[in-house]
Amino acid sequence: MQPRVRAYLKAEFEAFPPDQVAHIGWRGAAREVADLPPEMAGILDRYGPITRASGRVRELYTFPPHANYALFRYAEVSGDAAGLAARLRPVGPVPREELLRLYPWAHNAFIAALAGIVGLSEKAGRPDAQARAELDRLLRLRAELFSKDRPAPRPSAASGTATGGEDQAMRNMINEFLPQTIARNFMFLTPQLAACLRERALDKVRDACREYERIHPHWFVSRAEEGWGENSFNPLFDYHTLFQAKAMILKEPYQELAKHLDVPGFWRGDLYYLDNLCACLEAAGER
């Protein structure tokens, strides 16, 4: 199947370049098994592709910084390291430490961006010392700031009770990401970040995983019907990110990971499930 997969990746990469397209919109084959009403087709076609980050996340970055990591990994498949290195996007400005503490998933995304720059530059034969230094700084800071606890809820600006001195991003976003209580620490996890957390924050990660399993015992169930607030389903990030933390940081054995490998959340194309399946198989190969 590898030739077919390579051809598919090439076509997708050319149609939706990750260094130019932030979100492809409603495109491709349907993941769901149910048919959509025909009158929805025209409406969905108007959504995307999008070339900038959307919503309040723009207060953290205007374009997904981890696009650089996608270029790096695609270079390993295509072999065009030099050409792809020329398309790397500059990273910055990195949010200040207080915001990185509040939004560790954004911290992870910037680490992925710099890991992509470092890896692709080295592969192209032009190492980037400045990017390497910034990557090392963010990795050290990530281990230091790691906390299993999310920030306490606070009033939003719309409620009229937020204090005037609070940062706009904090006021508007903090309650919006309460559903990411479990996933927030492990979204956009790369091998570089996993290795850092295993070396420098292993006990904190282990405690966090135990706590998340205690407060959300159905974390591994895809589309668990116990979402927060108005959500009917739990965020898809939960069963993917915690599984990846167990596999990549805690290095749990195949026998333990296999217990938590649920069915896909969709009829086809559940990439989170496929990623977990691959991690499980890789752990089996390490026995």
C-alpha positions, 0 to 999 in steps of 0.5 A: 500500500505504500505507493498508494499512500505516498501518492495520496500524501503528495496530492494532499500536500500539493492541494493544501500546502501546510505552510499556506493552509491553516484549515482545509475546510469541508473537503474530502470523503465523509468520515461519517456513515450517515448521509448529509442532507443534499441542501447542506452540500453547497453550504459546506463547500463555502467553508475553507480553505482558510489561510489563517488561524481562526477564532480567539486562538489568534491571540496566541498565534495567527497561523498554526506554528506546528505547520513547520513540523509537518514540512519536516516530516513530509521531507522524510517521505519526499526527500526534498529537504532543501526545497521544503526548508525554504518554505519554513515559516518564521516562529513568533512572537512566542507568547509570554510565560504567563500565557504559556502556563495557561495554554500548554497546548500552545506551548507544545505547538511552538515546540513542534514548530521549532522542532520542525525548523531544527530537524528540517534545517539539519536534513537540508544541511543548513543547521539553524543554531538560533532555532535550536537555542529557542527550542531548548529554551521552550523545552526546559520551560515546558518541563518547569511549567508542567502542571496537571491542574488547569486554571480555575474558571474566571469570569469572561469579559462579556459577563461584565465582572472581569477585572480591567487589568486582566489580559484580554486573551485570558479573560476571553479564552480561559473558560472556553478551554475548560473541556480540554482539562485532560488534553491540554498538556499533551496536544501536539506532542512530538517525540522531542517534547515527549523525550524532554518530559520523560527526562525532566518531568516524569513524576509530574506526568505520571501523577497527571495521568493518574489524576486524569484517569481518576476524574475521567475513567472513560477517557479512552472511549472514543466519543464518550457521551459525557461532554462538559457544558453543552457538549454531547460528546467528550472532546476527541482529543482526550482519548488520543492525547492521554493514550499518546502520553502513556505511549511516548512519555511513560513508555507503557508496554503493549499489554497495558496500552492495548487495554485502552485501544477503543474503536474508531470514533468515525466510520473511516478516517479517524486519524487519532485512532490510527495514531493510537493503533500505531503507538500500540503496535510500536510498543509491541515491537519493543518487547 
